[in-house]
Amino acid sequence: MAQNFRQKEILDLARQHGKVVVEDLAAHFDVTVQTIRRDLTELCEAGELTRVYGGAILRSGVANIGYEDRRGLMAEEKDAIARACARAIPDDASLFLNIGTTTEAVARALLSHRNLMVVTNNINVANILSANESCEVVVAGGVMRRPDGGLVGDVTLEIVKHFKVDVAVIGASALDLEGDLLDFDFREVRVSQAILRQARRAYLVADHSKFSRSAPVRIASLEDVDTFFTDAPPPDPVRKLCREWGTEIELSTAEEGAGRKVG
């Protein structure tokens, strides 16, 4: 498809924010909403976006968004989520950090913590935390995915099984209305499941763009998570399930930089 200048910028905005809204785009480009709807229809027909009520989101399904695009997606929201999660982790703690750009943000938020032991299958997390001289970093080796520095496979699994830590901090690519955490790579999912089994407490860090995405492999349920750190209230069915399961939801916005619990 030959894209016009608006459509190329619409895709850039969708990669930055995870979602675009018809009215916002119409105001941004100073065109009618009908013009924007035609642009979105063409982008969706080309497989670039998926229509949702009021706008469109990045297409997802059986393949994840590219790593560099994910790094820039919801960056401020991820940093706010990471700061809230880091506040819940005390000094002198042991923890797992798995693969993901939000867990990398958590690693940055932990740079001033003291006497941590961090086990990770994320090369980027290890590199970030190498700047914290009081943090011991254990890299769970395995097969490296070059695009994102993730380590997966049987070797990674065996290393994870040797530890029992205070806190597991995990990310996910999607969260459905049944409260299931989803991802794309079954090898990565096996490691995340082992991480959850080997931790006394489990924290999920995921921004609101994950509420409207889909992925084919189930990691676990929010029932298996103690606290869900995010930046916007999840859909009502998910909030209801969290109340039933005793899973805390802590919201943190980029503007506030502080967390608040919701029911």
Salt bridges, closest charged atoms under 4 A:
GLU9 OE2 - HIS28 NE2 2.70
ASP12 OD1 - ARG15 NH1 3.48
ASP39 OD2 - ARG6 NE 2.64
GLU68 OE2 - ARG71 NH1 3.94
ASP69 OD2 - ARG15 NE 3.76
ASP79 OD1 - ARG108 NH2 3.63
ASP148 OD2 - ARG70 NH2 4.00
ASP148 OD2 - ARG145 NH2 2.53
ASP154 OD1 - ARG190 NH1 3.28
GLU158 OE2 - LYS161 NZ 3.58
ASP166 OD1 - ARG200 NH1 3.25
ASP180 OD1 - ARG218 NE 3.01
ASP185 OD2 - ARG145 NH1 2.90
ASP185 OD2 - ARG187 NH2 3.12
GLU188 OE1 - ARG145 NH1 2.88
ASP226 OD1 - ARG201 NH1 3.94
ASP231 OD2 - HIS208 ND1 2.72
GLU244 OE2 - LYS240 NZ 2.62
GLU250 OE1 - LYS261 NZ 3.62
